[in-house]
Structure formats: C-alpha cells, structure tokens
Amino acid sequence: MSHETTTLTIPKPQIFTQPLKLLIDGDWVDGSGDALDIHDPSTGQVISTFTGASADDVDRAVRAASRALEGEWSTMPPSVRGRLLWRLADALEEHLEEFAQLESLNTGKPLRVTRSFEIPQAIDILRYNAGWATKLNGETRDVSLPGEWHTYTMRRPLGVAGLIVPWNNPLVMAVAKLAPALAAGCTVVLKPAELTPVTAARLGELVCDLGFPAGVINIVPGLGTVAGEAIATHPLVDKVSFTGSTAVGQHLQRTTAASLKRLSLELGGKSPVLIFADADLDRAIDSAALSIFSNSGQICAAGSRLYVQSSVADRVIDGISERAKALSLGGGLEEGTTMGPLISARQRERVLRYIGEGLEQGAELAAGGFAPDRPGFFVQPTVLTNAAPGMSVVAEEIFGPVLVTQTFDDPEELDAIVGRANNSVYGLSAYVWTRDLARAHRIARRLAAGNVRVNTHSGMDPNMPFGGVKASGYGKENGREGVEAYTELTSVAMNIGA
C-alpha cells in the first residue's frame, strides 16, 4: 500500500510557489527572522519554507495596528465592521474546499474533518461575531447619590490585540480570536504557529481583497520565542490572547505583569470522562473514543482520563479499544483516512515517551502503543488500563491519542468520584455520561472545570463561552463574554441637578 499523500486538487497556491510572507500594514513583506520549514506531517516532507517574523517585524506590525486604531477603523460604524466580517465569512465559504485541503495538508487532519467541520466552524464564528459589532452596549444605572444624576456604562475597544494561536486547530483558533477582536473595534497582530501558518496566510489574502483598512489585520508567523515574545512585551499591545501550553501561559503571565496588559489564556487540559452504568453505553463508547482520538488526541479539551463504573468497565474499555483498532491511519488527503499523524517528530516522540513511562509504572496496554512503520509522524491510538493516580500518563497532558482508564464501584459515592476527577492541576473540560439527570446536575456543580458536557463529547458553539480554570488558564472565548474580553468598560456619572 502506498503512503504518499494525495495531490491537492485545487490550483497550486502561491504559498507553495514562493516563500510565505508577512502581512504588515496592508503589504506582503519578507520576514527578517529565522528561516523555517513547513512540513506535511503525513510524510515528514518539506512543502514550503519561509522566513519568520523578527522582533523588528513585530514592532512594525504593532505600530501599523496602532495607527489603524486611530484612523479610519475608529470612526467606522459598527454595522460596517460587521459587514466586513460577514464578507470575510462569505469569501471563506466560497473557498471552503481550498482551505480544507490546505489545512489537511499542513496539519495531517483528515480532509473529511476539515471540509465538513473545521472550515464551516470558522465560517460560523465569523458570522456570529459579525452580529456582535452592533450589539456591544452599556446600560444606565440607578445610584443613591444625593441630587439628580444620569449614570451609565459604555464599552470601548481595548486597543491593539496580540493574538497567538496554536498549531492543533490553526484556522479555527485564528478566527476565534480575530473575529471578536475586530467586532469589538480592536486592531490585531495575529501570530500563527510556525508549524502551521498556511491557512492564516491564505486568510490574509482574502482580507486584502475585501477592503479592510491597512493595518487593521497584521499576520506575523514565526517562532514563539521571537515573534510571540515581541508581541507580549510590546508597549503598544493592549491585550494578548494566547492558546497553547500551560508552561508558555505561565511565562506570558510573568512577561506581561510589568505592563499590566490584559491577558487571556486557554491552556492545557487533562479532562475526565465519567461513565456510569446507566448511561447509553454505545453512545458513550463512541463519544469517548471520538473525544480522545479526534485530531490524533491533539485537542486541549480531549477526554483523556476515563473513569468508568466497574460493572460495565470491560464492555466500555473493550468497545473503545475496538474503535481504536478500527481507525485507519493516513495522510489528511488520503482517501479513507480516519486518523492523521501527530504534528511533528518531536510530538510523536513525546507521546511515545509517555506511553513507555505508563507501561513502566504498571499500566497495561489494551490497544495501540506504538508508531507504525511508515513515513510521517504517526502513533497508533492507544488505550491504557490499570492506570493509577501519580502515574505521569494520568497526571500530565500528553496531547496525543492516549486514553488512560480507571474504575469506580459505588455510583452513589459522588464525592469520591468527583474528587478523583478533580484530582488534576488542570480544569478545562469534563464529560459525564448518565441517564440520571439529578446525578448529572449534582456532578456538574462540583466538577472543577470551565466546561462540563453531559451525554456528549461536543457542545462547542460560537454562543457558548469556553475557557478553563486552574492550570488550564482564565478568560473566555466565544459568546458575549468572548467579545467583551476585547473591550474596556467605562462608567459615566453626570450630575444633572447642579
């Protein structure tokens, strides 16, 4: 069987005919930082190269965004900002197949996922936030001061927003930050991950075609230690929104402390899945497998810790293991692929190291556990049983297709069950499977997680706030809260009786 990735069916994009450039102040310019390669993780082959953004490049981008903030963008009616976002959504929809193929090529995701879910999700996010441009209102307040007063609040854009996005969901995460920032009236400097800059660059081409004022959207792909650091430390950046690892989030918190710029952090996760014997087990098995094996487990909210009632544990674990073994590994553009590669050789070695540590510490292998003998950065979907607290595979985020399983006996011992689920430094998501809605509500109130899902592994919607607690970060994306995060609330008190 050949393992060569299927050729793109779209016209060969400019990004593959010349080095990728940076978008600064409406112009495409060469970077002046590190020379970087872009790989197809399905084969390990280099598909393009570019020179990343340097600190000087970032400075020019931030200054362009600052000028744009005071220019035409500041006086543009909110309805016009909203129409621009809607037009960007229309343009993305028109080029949906192209973006789906580019995202699959650069990340290794199966094309059916990028085509039917991820690019449509980015389109929905743009349209949802387009509506918020005209709806960010303050409110009048009654006060108890002596005399006669007119008091109210109002929302203003924070300013220049530095948006740092990860490599696991490049386009969706870029749009999830870009759209609310623009709806709120901010200007932006977007830094895609150096591993996956392709769709962000193509999005920038659409932006240039649609009439966004120069400098409103700047795109500076490059290394986090260079371009990301320059964004975080720049005095003209008013807010940083970062999605990525907890370690980098902690570094950004220290870095931005001196300037007191606003900071939103969506960080790592080690999300628990609780399956009770009364659940719809077929659905629970399907969803638990999908939660951990989608995107090869490279999802911060992946359900990576399974706690299942002992009386149904064999059925559930066997069912998930069967689904793992049935997945077809392949390149994103290969027909029939149901799980793609990890993003890089480094990530593959990280995942394999964790699996090895788990086995050394006493876990047992129910499925997977190795890298197949083929090009690319693949790891078999893996299920580990006999896991225990204290094992590195239980305590630490692996960010790969590895599920660790544990059991519980008495379903009424909710304090003990929830205590085990909460026994983690992370608190991003949690999943509960039970037909007992009273039990579900009681557990949802006690779980230390920013997002709780009951009888589903999904629930991501542009109108549902998403974010974590504890080492999973703070701040919300999506919903009204996600747009308001890019605004400053001002209170105004007028003495009208003087």
C-alpha positions in Angstrom: 0.0 0.0 0.0 1.4 3.4 -0.9 1.6 6.0 1.8 2.1 9.0 -0.5 -0.2 11.9 0.2 -2.8 12.6 -2.4 -2.1 15.6 -4.6 -4.0 18.8 -4.0 -6.9 19.1 -6.4 -7.1 22.9 -6.0 -4.8 25.2 -8.1 -1.4 25.3 -6.5 -1.4 28.2 -4.0 1.1 31.0 -4.2 2.4 29.9 -0.8 3.9 26.8 -2.4 5.5 28.7 -5.3 7.4 31.2 -3.2 8.3 31.6 0.4 5.4 32.7 2.7 5.4 36.4 3.6 4.2 38.5 6.4 1.2 40.9 6.2 2.1 44.2 7.7 0.1 47.4 7.2 -1.6 46.0 4.1 1.5 44.9 2.4 3.1 41.4 2.0 6.7 41.6 3.1 9.6 39.2 3.7 10.3 38.3 7.3 13.7 39.0 8.7 13.8 36.3 11.4 14.6 32.7 11.4 14.5 30.5 8.2 11.7 27.9 8.8 10.4 24.9 7.0 6.7 23.9 6.7 6.2 20.1 6.7 3.5 17.7 5.7 3.3 15.7 8.9 1.9 12.7 6.9 5.2 12.2 5.2 7.7 14.4 7.0 8.5 16.2 3.7 9.0 19.9 3.5 6.2 21.5 1.5 7.3 25.2 1.8 9.7 27.5 3.5 9.5 31.0 5.0 11.5 33.5 7.0 9.7 34.1 10.3 8.9 37.4 11.9 11.7 39.0 13.9 11.1 41.4 16.8 11.6 44.3 14.3 8.9 42.9 12.1 6.5 42.6 15.0 7.3 46.2 16.0 6.3 47.4 12.5 3.1 45.3 12.7 2.1 46.6 16.1 2.8 50.2 15.1 0.7 49.7 12.0 -2.1 48.3 14.1 -1.8 51.3 16.5 -2.1 53.8 13.6 -5.0 51.9 12.1 -6.7 52.0 15.5 -6.7 55.8 15.4 -7.6 56.1 11.8 -10.5 55.0 9.6 -11.2 52.0 11.8 -12.0 54.1 14.9 -14.7 56.1 13.0 -16.1 53.2 11.0 -19.8 52.5 12.0 -20.2 49.2 13.8 -22.5 48.0 11.1 -19.8 48.4 8.5 -17.3 46.4 10.7 -20.0 43.7 10.9 -20.5 43.6 7.2 -16.7 43.3 6.6 -16.7 40.2 8.9 -19.7 38.8 7.1 -18.0 39.3 3.8 -14.9 37.5 5.1 -17.2 34.6 6.1 -18.7 34.6 2.6 -15.2 34.6 1.0 -14.1 31.8 3.2 -17.2 29.8 2.3 -16.6 30.4 -1.4 -13.0 29.0 -0.9 -14.1 26.3 1.5 -12.6 23.4 -0.4 -9.3 25.2 -0.9 -9.0 25.9 2.8 -10.0 22.4 3.7 -7.3 20.9 1.6 -4.6 23.4 2.8 -5.5 22.7 6.4 -5.4 18.9 5.8 -2.0 19.2 4.1 -0.4 21.3 6.7 -1.8 19.5 9.8 -2.5 16.0 8.6 -6.1 16.2 9.6 -8.5 14.0 7.6 -10.0 16.0 4.7 -13.5 15.0 5.7 -13.0 16.7 9.1 -11.6 20.0 7.7 -14.2 20.0 4.9 -17.3 19.2 6.9 -16.4 20.6 10.4 -13.4 22.9 10.8 -13.8 25.3 7.9 -17.6 25.5 8.4 -16.9 26.2 12.1 -14.6 29.1 11.2 -17.3 30.5 8.9 -19.9 30.3 11.6 -17.6 32.0 14.1 -17.1 34.9 11.7 -20.8 35.3 11.1 -21.7 35.0 14.8 -19.2 37.7 15.8 -20.3 40.0 12.9 -23.6 40.4 14.7 -21.9 41.5 17.9 -20.3 44.6 16.2 -23.7 46.4 16.6 -24.7 45.0 20.0 -21.9 45.9 22.4 -24.0 48.3 24.6 -23.6 49.7 28.1 -26.5 50.3 30.4 -28.0 53.0 32.6 -27.6 52.6 36.3 -29.6 53.9 39.3 -27.4 55.4 42.0 -28.1 56.5 45.6 -26.1 59.7 45.5 -27.7 62.9 46.8 -29.1 65.1 44.0 -30.1 64.3 40.4 -27.8 62.0 38.3 -27.6 60.4 34.9 -25.3 57.4 35.2 -24.4 54.8 32.6 -21.7 52.4 31.4 -20.2 52.1 27.9 -17.8 49.7 26.2 -14.8 50.8 24.2 -12.3 48.7 22.2 -9.2 47.8 24.3 -6.8 48.7 21.5 -4.2 46.6 19.8 -4.7 42.9 20.4 -1.9 40.4 20.0 -3.4 37.0 19.1 -1.1 34.0 19.5 -2.7 30.8 18.1 -1.6 27.1 18.4 -0.8 24.5 15.7 -3.5 22.0 16.5 -6.5 24.0 15.1 -4.8 26.7 13.1 -7.7 28.4 11.2 -10.5 27.9 13.7 -8.4 29.3 16.6 -7.2 32.2 14.5 -10.7 33.1 13.5 -12.0 32.6 17.1 -9.6 35.3 18.3 -9.7 37.6 15.2 -13.5 37.8 14.8 -14.4 39.1 18.3 -11.4 41.4 18.5 -12.5 43.1 15.2 -16.2 43.1 16.2 -15.2 45.0 19.4 -13.3 47.6 17.3 -9.8 46.4 18.1 -7.0 46.1 15.6 -4.9 42.9 15.6 -1.5 41.4 15.2 -2.0 37.7 14.6 0.8 35.2 15.1 0.1 31.8 13.7 2.2 28.9 14.9 5.4 28.4 12.9 4.4 24.8 12.2 1.0 25.7 10.6 0.9 29.1 9.1 -0.6 28.2 5.7 -4.3 28.9 6.2 -3.6 32.1 8.1 -1.6 33.4 5.2 -4.4 32.5 2.8 -6.9 34.2 5.1 -4.8 37.3 4.9 -5.1 37.3 1.1 -8.9 37.3 1.5 -8.6 40.1 3.9 -6.6 42.2 1.5 -9.2 41.6 -1.2 -12.2 42.6 0.9 -11.4 46.2 1.8 -10.2 46.0 5.4 -8.2 49.2 6.1 -4.5 48.7 6.0 -3.0 47.8 9.4 -6.3 46.6 11.0 -5.2 42.9 10.5 -1.5 42.1 10.5 -0.2 38.5 10.3 3.3 37.6 11.5 4.1 33.9 11.6 7.2 33.0 13.4 8.8 31.4 16.5 7.0 31.9 19.8 10.3 32.7 21.5 10.9 35.5 19.0 7.6 36.8 17.5 5.4 35.7 20.3 7.7 37.3 22.9 7.9 40.5 20.9 4.1 40.7 20.9 3.8 40.0 24.7 6.4 42.7 25.6 5.5 45.4 23.1 4.3 48.6 24.9 1.6 49.3 22.3 -0.1 45.9 22.6 -3.1 46.3 25.0 -4.2 42.7 25.1 -2.7 39.3 24.5 -4.9 36.3 23.8 -2.9 33.0 23.9 -3.9 29.4 23.4 -1.2 26.8 24.0 0.7 25.1 26.7 0.4 25.9 30.4 4.2 26.4 30.7 4.1 29.1 28.0 1.0 30.6 29.6 2.8 30.9 32.9 5.7 32.6 31.1 3.4 35.1 29.4 1.8 35.9 32.7 5.2 36.8 34.1 6.2 38.7 31.0 3.1 40.8 30.8 3.0 41.6 34.6 5.1 44.7 34.3 2.9 46.3 31.7 -0.4 45.1 33.2 -1.7 44.5 29.7 -4.8 42.3 29.5 -4.2 38.6 29.1 -6.5 35.7 28.2 -5.1 32.2 28.5 -6.6 29.0 27.2 -4.1 26.4 28.2 -3.7 22.6 28.7 -6.1 20.0 29.9 -6.4 16.5 31.3 -10.1 16.2 31.0 -12.0 13.4 32.9 -14.8 11.3 31.3 -17.2 9.8 33.9 -19.3 6.9 32.5 -22.0 5.4 34.8 -23.6 2.0 34.2 -27.0 3.6 33.5 -25.6 5.6 30.5 -26.4 4.8 26.9 -23.2 2.8 26.6 -23.0 2.6 22.9 -23.2 6.4 22.5 -20.8 6.8 25.5 -18.2 4.4 23.9 -18.4 6.2 20.5 -18.1 9.6 22.1 -15.3 8.7 24.4 -13.3 7.3 21.5 -14.0 10.3 19.4 -13.1 12.7 22.2 -9.6 11.3 22.6 -8.7 10.1 19.1 -10.1 13.1 17.1 -7.2 15.2 15.7 -4.9 12.4 17.0 -5.6 13.5 20.5 -4.1 16.9 19.9 -7.0 18.7 21.5 -6.8 20.6 24.8 -10.3 19.5 25.8 -9.8 15.8 24.8 -11.3 13.4 27.3 -8.0 11.7 28.2 -8.9 10.3 31.7 -11.7 7.7 31.7 -13.4 6.8 35.0 -16.0 4.0 34.4 -18.3 2.1 36.7 -16.8 -1.3 37.4 -19.9 -3.3 36.4 -19.6 -2.0 32.8 -15.9 -1.3 32.6 -15.0 -4.3 30.5 -17.7 -3.5 27.9 -16.7 0.2 27.7 -12.9 -0.3 27.6 -13.2 -3.2 25.1 -15.6 -1.0 23.0 -13.2 1.9 22.9 -10.2 -0.3 22.2 -12.1 -1.9 19.2 -12.8 1.6 17.8 -9.2 2.5 18.3 -8.0 -0.6 16.4 -10.6 0.1 13.6 -9.2 3.6 12.9 -7.4 4.0 9.5 -4.2 5.9 9.9 -3.2 8.0 6.9 -2.4 11.4 5.5 -5.0 14.1 5.6 -5.6 14.0 1.8 -5.5 10.2 1.6 -8.9 8.6 0.8 -10.2 6.6 3.8 -8.1 8.2 6.5 -9.9 8.4 9.8 -7.0 9.5 12.0 -4.0 11.5 10.8 -0.5 12.0 12.2 0.8 14.0 15.0 2.1 17.4 14.0 5.9 16.7 14.3 8.6 14.2 15.0 9.1 15.9 18.4 5.4 15.5 19.3 5.5 11.8 18.2 8.5 11.2 20.5 6.8 13.0 23.3 3.7 10.7 23.1 5.7 7.5 22.7 7.8 8.5 25.8 4.6 8.9 27.9 3.3 5.5 26.7 6.6 3.9 27.7 6.5 5.6 31.1 3.0 4.4 31.7 3.9 0.8 31.0 6.9 1.0 33.2 4.8 2.4 36.0 2.3 -0.5 35.8 -0.3 0.4 33.2 -1.3 -2.2 30.8 -1.9 -1.9 27.0 -5.4 -2.6 25.6 -4.8 -1.1 22.2 -2.1 0.7 20.2 1.1 1.8 22.0 3.5 2.1 19.1 4.4 4.1 16.0 3.6 2.3 12.7 6.5 1.6 10.3 5.6 4.2 7.7 6.7 7.8 6.8 5.2 10.6 8.8 4.6 11.3 12.4 2.1 8.6 13.3 1.2 6.9 16.6 -1.4 4.2 17.0 -4.5 5.2 19.0 -3.7 3.9 22.5 -5.8 2.7 25.4 -4.0 2.1 28.8 -5.7 0.2 31.6 -4.8 -0.3 35.2 -3.9 3.4 35.5 -3.4 4.9 38.9 -3.0 8.4 40.3 0.6 9.5 40.4 1.4 8.0 37.0 2.7 10.5 34.6 0.2 9.4 32.0 -2.6 10.2 34.4 -1.3 13.4 35.8 0.3 15.1 32.8 -1.1 16.3 29.5 0.2 14.1 26.7 -1.5 15.8 23.8 -1.8 12.7 21.8 -4.1 9.7 21.1 -3.7 8.1 24.6 -6.6 7.3 26.9 -5.9 6.2 30.5 -8.7 4.3 32.3 -9.7 3.7 35.9 -12.8 2.3 37.5 -15.1 3.1 40.4 -17.6 0.8 42.2 -20.4 2.7 44.1 -22.1 5.2 41.8 -23.6 7.0 44.8 -20.2 7.9 46.2 -20.2 11.1 44.2 -17.8 12.9 46.5 -15.2 10.2 45.9 -15.8 10.0 42.2 -15.8 13.8 41.7 -12.7 14.0 43.9 -10.8 11.7 41.6 -12.0 13.6 38.5 -10.8 16.9 40.1 -7.5 15.4 41.2 -5.6 17.3 38.5 -3.8 20.6 38.1 -5.9 21.2 35.0 -9.6 22.2 34.8 -10.6 22.7 31.2 -13.4 20.3 30.4 -15.2 17.3 31.9 -17.6 14.8 30.5 -20.4 12.9 32.3 -22.4 10.0 30.9 -25.6 9.0 32.9 -29.3 8.9 32.4 -29.9 10.2 35.9 -30.2 13.9 35.4 -30.3 14.7 39.1 -26.9 12.9 39.4 -25.6 14.8 36.3 -26.6 18.2 37.8 -25.0 17.4 41.1 -21.8 16.3 39.5 -21.7 19.3 37.1 -21.9 21.7 40.1 -18.9 20.0 41.7 -16.5 19.5 38.8 -13.6 21.9 38.7 -13.8 22.5 35.0 -14.6 25.5 32.9 -16.8 23.4 30.6 -18.9 20.4 31.5 -20.6 18.3 28.9 -23.4 15.7 29.8 -24.1 12.8 27.4 -22.0 14.3 24.7 -18.3 15.0 23.9 -19.1 18.1 21.9 -21.1 21.3 22.8 -18.7 23.8 21.2 -20.8 26.6 19.8 -19.9 30.3 19.0 -22.5 31.3 21.6 -21.2 29.1 24.4 -18.3 30.6 26.4 -15.2 28.4 26.5 -12.3 28.5 28.9 -10.6 26.8 31.8 -9.8 27.1 35.5 -6.7 26.2 37.5 -3.7 25.4 35.2 -6.0 25.4 32.2 -6.0 29.2 32.2 -8.5 32.0 32.5 -10.7 34.2 30.4 -13.4 33.1 28.0 -13.7 32.8 24.2 -17.0 32.6 22.3 -20.3 34.1 23.3 -20.9 37.7 24.6 -18.1 37.1 27.1 -15.6 36.4 24.3 -16.3 39.8 22.6 -16.5 41.8 25.8 -13.0 40.5 26.6 -11.7 42.9 23.9 -13.5 45.9 25.5 -12.9 48.3 28.3 -15.9 49.1 30.5 -16.2 52.8 31.4 -18.7 54.2 33.9 -20.0 57.7 33.5 -21.7 59.7 36.2 -23.3 63.1 35.2 -24.6 65.5 37.9 -27.6 66.9 36.0 -29.1 68.6 39.0 -26.3 71.1 39.7 
